[in-house]
Amino acid sequence: MTAALNAFTSDGYFVITFPEASVPAPMRDDFISTIKAEWLARQSKLTEADAKHLADKVDASWWQQNKTRILRSIGEA
């Protein structure tokens, strides 16, 4: 059996098909999760500047929560 990947449109939807048996379930789930993540990212109204600001806030928060443990583990605290 050849594992054909097909793509077409139907009733206003883009459809991707492939034989279920051709891909182990964990790989299939990862593939679908990747497509969903990409779809959500493309639908986002978040600007690059907003994303950078959010990332900086997350990084600062993470460091505040973990700096003592990290510095202790490398012998600087």
KAJORA-V828714 format. One record per pair of residues at least 12 apart in sequence whose C-alpha atoms are under 7 Angstrom apart, sorted by the first residue. I is the first residue (numbers start at 1). J is the second residue. D is the distance in whole Angstrom. If there is no record, write none. Layout:
{{I:J:D} {I:J:D}}
This chain:
{{3:18:7} {3:19:6} {3:22:6} {4:18:6} {5:17:6} {5:18:5} {6:18:6}}
